């Protein structure tokens, strides 16, 4: 994708809409919609890197209640011709084809490569990548197993949704969340993951979420890992202006 002069690519992650309660989440949803409105004038593309929702599960004919403002805004942006890409996170990993069918937004379950103005990007949510976190990685395999998803669909939504929301907050092994504390550049596992990927192929930028901390870590001579932070504490997002990538706060 070539970015035209004056246009930018925007990135955000980790809104966790619906948490800890719908009432407490609503102001954050409104702020995020305000941000989406502010960027539509110059957005060449928008990347949402997961955990937009604190919980999301698509039954055959049902999706979780709420989030009308943000879904409506995404629909309006997409209908205006702005490409939007969604990467599932560990809290919305049970997303299926609702975004694709209703909003015309492609959904990715693994990191993907993109090229903007000859800059190579590797983009994803970030959960389960890099060394360690073996308990969550085993749990993720169970949760993403088609048979497990089929079994869960047999729970009535009035039971399945509240149960999942409770576990999302209370059980850190299930949610995959870690305390949002900076571990040091040498110990941040997504930076370690980026360095290993560079052994196979060059990337100019690695862009991930999941850690809830805005970060910029040099992982190679001409390669940088960015973490987008979140829309709970930091309200940070990424911008690529056609020449360089940076983090800003809204």
RAMOWO-V711150 format. One record per residue. N is the residue number from 1. RES is the residue in one letter. BURIAL is + if it has 16 or more other ideal C-beta (glycine too) atoms within 10 Angstrom, else -. D_FIRST is the distance of its C-alpha to the first C-alpha in Angstrom with 1 decimal. Layout:
n=N res=RES burial=BURIAL d_first=D_FIRST
n=N res=RES burial=BURIAL d_first=D_FIRST
This chain:
n=1 res=X burial=- d_first=0.0
n=2 res=X burial=- d_first=3.8
n=3 res=X burial=+ d_first=6.4
n=4 res=X burial=- d_first=9.4
n=5 res=X burial=- d_first=12.7
n=6 res=X burial=- d_first=14.5
n=7 res=X burial=- d_first=11.8
n=8 res=X burial=+ d_first=11.4
n=9 res=X burial=+ d_first=10.3
n=10 res=X burial=+ d_first=13.6
n=11 res=X burial=+ d_first=15.3
n=12 res=X burial=+ d_first=18.9
n=13 res=X burial=+ d_first=21.4
n=14 res=X burial=+ d_first=25.1
n=15 res=X burial=+ d_first=26.6
n=16 res=X burial=+ d_first=29.3
n=17 res=X burial=+ d_first=30.2
n=18 res=X burial=+ d_first=33.7
n=19 res=X burial=+ d_first=35.1
n=20 res=X burial=- d_first=37.8
n=21 res=X burial=- d_first=38.9
n=22 res=X burial=- d_first=37.3
n=23 res=X burial=- d_first=39.3
n=24 res=X burial=- d_first=38.1
n=25 res=X burial=+ d_first=34.5
n=26 res=X burial=- d_first=34.4
n=27 res=X burial=- d_first=34.1
n=28 res=X burial=+ d_first=31.1
n=29 res=X burial=+ d_first=29.5
n=30 res=X burial=- d_first=30.3
n=31 res=X burial=- d_first=28.8
n=32 res=X burial=+ d_first=25.5
n=33 res=X burial=+ d_first=25.5
n=34 res=X burial=- d_first=26.3
n=35 res=X burial=+ d_first=23.3
n=36 res=X burial=+ d_first=21.0
n=37 res=X burial=- d_first=22.7
n=38 res=X burial=- d_first=22.2
n=39 res=X burial=+ d_first=18.5
n=40 res=X burial=- d_first=17.8
n=41 res=X burial=- d_first=18.2
n=42 res=X burial=- d_first=15.1
n=43 res=X burial=+ d_first=12.9
n=44 res=X burial=+ d_first=9.3
n=45 res=X burial=+ d_first=9.6
n=46 res=X burial=+ d_first=12.7
n=47 res=X burial=+ d_first=13.5
n=48 res=X burial=+ d_first=17.2
n=49 res=X burial=+ d_first=18.5
n=50 res=X burial=+ d_first=21.8
n=51 res=X burial=+ d_first=25.4
n=52 res=X burial=+ d_first=24.7
n=53 res=X burial=+ d_first=28.1
n=54 res=X burial=+ d_first=31.0
n=55 res=X burial=+ d_first=31.8
n=56 res=X burial=+ d_first=30.2
n=57 res=X burial=+ d_first=31.7
n=58 res=X burial=+ d_first=31.2
n=59 res=X burial=+ d_first=34.5
n=60 res=X burial=- d_first=34.6
n=61 res=X burial=- d_first=35.4
n=62 res=X burial=- d_first=35.0
n=63 res=X burial=+ d_first=32.5
n=64 res=X burial=+ d_first=33.7
n=65 res=X burial=- d_first=35.2
n=66 res=X burial=- d_first=33.6
n=67 res=X burial=+ d_first=30.3
n=68 res=X burial=- d_first=30.4
n=69 res=X burial=+ d_first=29.1
n=70 res=X burial=+ d_first=25.9
n=71 res=X burial=+ d_first=25.3
n=72 res=X burial=- d_first=26.1
n=73 res=X burial=+ d_first=23.7
n=74 res=X burial=+ d_first=20.8
n=75 res=X burial=+ d_first=21.8
n=76 res=X burial=- d_first=21.9
n=77 res=X burial=+ d_first=18.5
n=78 res=X burial=+ d_first=17.0
n=79 res=X burial=- d_first=19.3
n=80 res=X burial=- d_first=18.1
n=81 res=X burial=- d_first=14.6
n=82 res=X burial=+ d_first=12.8
n=83 res=X burial=+ d_first=11.0
n=84 res=X burial=+ d_first=13.2
n=85 res=X burial=+ d_first=13.4
n=86 res=X burial=+ d_first=16.9
n=87 res=X burial=+ d_first=18.3
n=88 res=X burial=+ d_first=22.1
n=89 res=X burial=+ d_first=24.4
n=90 res=X burial=+ d_first=28.0
n=91 res=X burial=+ d_first=29.3
n=92 res=X burial=+ d_first=27.3
n=93 res=X burial=+ d_first=26.9
n=94 res=X burial=+ d_first=28.9
n=95 res=X burial=+ d_first=26.1
n=96 res=X burial=+ d_first=25.9
n=97 res=X burial=- d_first=24.4
n=98 res=X burial=- d_first=25.5
n=99 res=X burial=+ d_first=22.1
n=100 res=X burial=- d_first=20.6
n=101 res=X burial=- d_first=23.5
n=102 res=X burial=- d_first=24.3
n=103 res=X burial=+ d_first=21.1
n=104 res=X burial=- d_first=18.5
n=105 res=X burial=+ d_first=16.8
n=106 res=X burial=- d_first=16.0
n=107 res=X burial=+ d_first=18.2
n=108 res=X burial=+ d_first=17.9
n=109 res=X burial=- d_first=21.1
n=110 res=X burial=- d_first=19.9
n=111 res=X burial=+ d_first=17.4
n=112 res=X burial=- d_first=14.0
n=113 res=X burial=- d_first=11.6
n=114 res=X burial=+ d_first=8.0
n=115 res=X burial=- d_first=6.1
n=116 res=X burial=+ d_first=5.0
n=117 res=X burial=- d_first=6.6
n=118 res=X burial=- d_first=8.5
n=119 res=X burial=+ d_first=9.8
n=120 res=X burial=+ d_first=10.7
n=121 res=X burial=+ d_first=11.4
n=122 res=X burial=+ d_first=14.1
n=123 res=X burial=+ d_first=14.5
n=124 res=X burial=+ d_first=17.7
n=125 res=X burial=+ d_first=20.9
n=126 res=X burial=+ d_first=23.0
n=127 res=X burial=+ d_first=26.3
n=128 res=X burial=+ d_first=28.2
n=129 res=X burial=+ d_first=26.2
n=130 res=X burial=+ d_first=28.1
n=131 res=X burial=- d_first=31.8
n=132 res=X burial=- d_first=34.5
n=133 res=X burial=+ d_first=34.5
n=134 res=X burial=- d_first=36.1
n=135 res=X burial=- d_first=37.8
n=136 res=X burial=+ d_first=34.7
n=137 res=X burial=- d_first=32.9
n=138 res=X burial=- d_first=36.0
n=139 res=X burial=+ d_first=36.0
n=140 res=X burial=+ d_first=32.4
n=141 res=X burial=- d_first=33.2
n=142 res=X burial=- d_first=36.0
n=143 res=X burial=+ d_first=34.1
n=144 res=X burial=- d_first=31.2
n=145 res=X burial=- d_first=33.8
n=146 res=X burial=- d_first=33.9
n=147 res=X burial=- d_first=37.7
n=148 res=X burial=- d_first=37.6
n=149 res=X burial=- d_first=35.2
n=150 res=X burial=- d_first=37.6
n=151 res=X burial=- d_first=40.6
n=152 res=X burial=- d_first=39.1
n=153 res=X burial=+ d_first=38.5
n=154 res=X burial=- d_first=42.3
n=155 res=X burial=- d_first=42.8
n=156 res=X burial=- d_first=43.2
n=157 res=X burial=- d_first=40.4
n=158 res=X burial=- d_first=43.2
n=159 res=X burial=- d_first=43.9
n=160 res=X burial=+ d_first=40.6
n=161 res=X burial=+ d_first=38.5
n=162 res=X burial=- d_first=41.1
n=163 res=X burial=- d_first=41.7
n=164 res=X burial=+ d_first=38.1
n=165 res=X burial=+ d_first=37.8
n=166 res=X burial=- d_first=40.9
n=167 res=X burial=- d_first=39.7
n=168 res=X burial=+ d_first=36.3
n=169 res=X burial=+ d_first=38.2
n=170 res=X burial=- d_first=41.2
n=171 res=X burial=- d_first=40.2
n=172 res=X burial=- d_first=37.9
n=173 res=X burial=- d_first=37.9
n=174 res=X burial=+ d_first=36.6
n=175 res=X burial=+ d_first=34.0
n=176 res=X burial=+ d_first=32.8
n=177 res=X burial=+ d_first=32.9
n=178 res=X burial=+ d_first=34.2
n=179 res=X burial=- d_first=35.9
n=180 res=X burial=- d_first=33.3
n=181 res=X burial=- d_first=34.9
n=182 res=X burial=- d_first=33.2
n=183 res=X burial=- d_first=34.3
n=184 res=X burial=- d_first=33.7
n=185 res=X burial=- d_first=30.8
n=186 res=X burial=- d_first=32.5
n=187 res=X burial=- d_first=33.2
n=188 res=X burial=+ d_first=30.0
n=189 res=X burial=+ d_first=29.1
n=190 res=X burial=+ d_first=25.3
n=191 res=X burial=+ d_first=25.5
n=192 res=X burial=+ d_first=27.7
n=193 res=X burial=+ d_first=25.2
n=194 res=X burial=+ d_first=22.4
n=195 res=X burial=+ d_first=24.9
n=196 res=X burial=- d_first=25.7
n=197 res=X burial=+ d_first=22.2
n=198 res=X burial=+ d_first=21.9
n=199 res=X burial=- d_first=24.9
n=200 res=X burial=- d_first=22.8
n=201 res=X burial=- d_first=19.4
n=202 res=X burial=- d_first=17.8
n=203 res=X burial=+ d_first=15.5
n=204 res=X burial=+ d_first=15.0
n=205 res=X burial=+ d_first=15.1
n=206 res=X burial=+ d_first=16.9
n=207 res=X burial=+ d_first=16.7
n=208 res=X burial=+ d_first=19.5
n=209 res=X burial=+ d_first=22.1
n=210 res=X burial=+ d_first=25.5
n=211 res=X burial=+ d_first=27.5
n=212 res=X burial=+ d_first=27.9
n=213 res=X burial=+ d_first=28.0
n=214 res=X burial=+ d_first=25.5
n=215 res=X burial=+ d_first=25.2
n=216 res=X burial=- d_first=23.7
n=217 res=X burial=+ d_first=24.9
n=218 res=X burial=- d_first=24.3
n=219 res=X burial=+ d_first=24.2
n=220 res=X burial=+ d_first=23.8
n=221 res=X burial=- d_first=24.1
n=222 res=X burial=- d_first=20.4
n=223 res=X burial=+ d_first=19.4
n=224 res=X burial=+ d_first=20.0
n=225 res=X burial=+ d_first=20.5
n=226 res=X burial=+ d_first=20.2
n=227 res=X burial=+ d_first=22.0
n=228 res=X burial=+ d_first=21.3
n=229 res=X burial=+ d_first=25.0
n=230 res=X burial=+ d_first=26.1
n=231 res=X burial=+ d_first=27.1
n=232 res=X burial=+ d_first=30.8
n=233 res=X burial=- d_first=31.9
n=234 res=X burial=+ d_first=29.1
n=235 res=X burial=+ d_first=26.8
n=236 res=X burial=+ d_first=24.0
n=237 res=X burial=+ d_first=20.2
n=238 res=X burial=+ d_first=17.2
n=239 res=X burial=+ d_first=15.0
n=240 res=X burial=+ d_first=12.1
n=241 res=X burial=+ d_first=12.5
n=242 res=X burial=+ d_first=10.0
n=243 res=X burial=- d_first=12.9
n=244 res=X burial=- d_first=14.7
n=245 res=X burial=+ d_first=15.2
n=246 res=X burial=- d_first=18.5
n=247 res=X burial=+ d_first=20.7
n=248 res=X burial=- d_first=22.5
n=249 res=X burial=- d_first=25.2
n=250 res=X burial=- d_first=25.8
